[in-house]
Amino acid sequence: MSKLHRMSRGFYQAAVLVAAIALLLPCMANAVFAREIATCGASRGYGYYPKAGLGAFSDDAGKWGEDSISSGKFTLSQTSEKEFDLLITDASGRVFSAKQDWAFVHVCTENFIRI
């Protein structure tokens, strides 16, 4: 292997490393700051089932009905000094992020952080 070939291979590896660090650094910064504010476990309440799609033929369509998630949970986390996210864990254990679904999670009062 020629000296030029070894140098270009080393340059390529260094460039890939720098690119990986540049892409991952913002993710790691959020992960370092993220903290859990509050978690709520199993939920019970009411859900509305619209009269649309496959559910339109159900007797419960177009009505409010009792609903629950026995093994799900909601977690409010702080991702930076002034940014928050709501993580929803469904009954199958899959986690959904409100921010990743283009939602905006806002603080309602200044005393909110003191939970």
Legacy VTK file of the C-alpha trace (Angstrom):
# vtk DataFile Version 3.0
C-alpha trace
ASCII
DATASET POLYDATA
POINTS 115 float
0.000 0.000 0.000
1.440 3.335 -1.020
2.048 6.183 1.411
-0.499 8.358 -0.452
-3.154 5.647 -0.169
-2.545 5.273 3.595
-2.748 9.055 4.068
-6.016 9.329 2.144
-7.487 6.421 4.123
-6.480 8.101 7.405
-7.956 11.403 6.227
-11.211 9.662 5.318
-11.442 8.000 8.749
-10.757 11.322 10.498
-13.413 13.070 8.383
-15.993 10.406 9.243
-15.148 10.722 12.943
-15.481 14.525 12.882
-18.816 14.289 11.018
-20.163 11.727 13.516
-19.177 13.904 16.472
-20.735 16.985 14.856
-24.011 15.134 14.287
-24.185 13.471 17.697
-23.078 16.387 19.872
-26.479 18.169 19.910
-28.199 14.871 20.786
-25.800 14.217 23.638
-26.258 17.751 24.980
-30.025 17.195 25.282
-29.529 13.767 26.829
-27.169 15.205 29.457
-29.630 17.956 30.414
-32.845 15.894 30.240
-34.487 15.320 33.585
-37.757 13.770 34.588
-40.180 16.243 36.174
-43.223 14.027 36.806
-44.563 10.608 35.849
-48.159 9.411 35.974
-48.880 5.688 35.755
-52.029 3.874 34.722
-54.765 6.156 33.393
-58.547 5.985 33.542
-61.002 8.374 32.019
-63.152 8.855 28.975
-62.406 8.749 25.276
-64.417 9.892 22.289
-64.765 7.460 19.425
-65.752 9.323 16.247
-68.253 7.942 13.782
-65.672 7.557 11.031
-63.631 4.879 9.288
-63.926 1.296 10.484
-65.217 2.470 13.869
-68.312 4.050 12.279
-70.142 0.733 12.426
-69.583 0.214 16.143
-72.466 0.800 18.555
-70.147 3.116 20.540
-69.306 5.313 17.529
-69.984 9.020 18.058
-70.128 8.653 21.835
-67.938 9.202 24.868
-67.002 5.991 26.652
-64.888 4.833 29.572
-61.292 4.181 28.567
-58.092 3.230 30.349
-54.443 2.331 29.843
-53.452 -0.030 32.635
-49.766 -0.378 31.754
-49.137 2.973 30.071
-47.688 6.138 31.549
-47.100 9.831 30.905
-43.739 11.436 31.702
-43.023 15.152 31.658
-39.328 15.806 31.098
-37.230 18.940 30.830
-34.933 18.792 27.797
-33.208 22.156 28.238
-33.497 25.207 30.464
-36.805 26.317 28.909
-37.902 23.304 26.835
-40.081 20.411 27.933
-41.378 17.204 26.380
-44.265 14.877 27.163
-43.381 11.195 26.720
-46.338 8.854 26.339
-45.851 5.126 26.891
-48.701 3.046 25.492
-49.904 -0.363 26.701
-47.419 -2.165 24.431
-44.473 -0.260 25.974
-43.855 1.920 22.917
-42.809 5.479 23.782
-44.048 8.516 21.843
-42.546 11.987 22.187
-44.860 14.986 21.896
-41.987 17.117 20.539
-41.095 14.547 17.893
-44.748 14.632 16.798
-44.410 18.433 16.323
-46.198 19.411 19.544
-45.160 22.372 21.685
-44.991 21.745 25.444
-45.097 25.014 27.400
-44.682 25.905 31.062
-47.936 27.321 32.427
-46.489 29.137 35.452
-43.070 29.990 36.807
-43.714 27.812 39.900
-44.229 24.749 37.685
-40.629 23.537 38.115
-41.160 23.135 41.874
-43.309 20.003 41.584
LINES 1 116
115 0 1 2 3 4 5 6 7 8 9 10 11 12 13 14 15 16 17 18 19 20 21 22 23 24 25 26 27 28 29 30 31 32 33 34 35 36 37 38 39 40 41 42 43 44 45 46 47 48 49 50 51 52 53 54 55 56 57 58 59 60 61 62 63 64 65 66 67 68 69 70 71 72 73 74 75 76 77 78 79 80 81 82 83 84 85 86 87 88 89 90 91 92 93 94 95 96 97 98 99 100 101 102 103 104 105 106 107 108 109 110 111 112 113 114
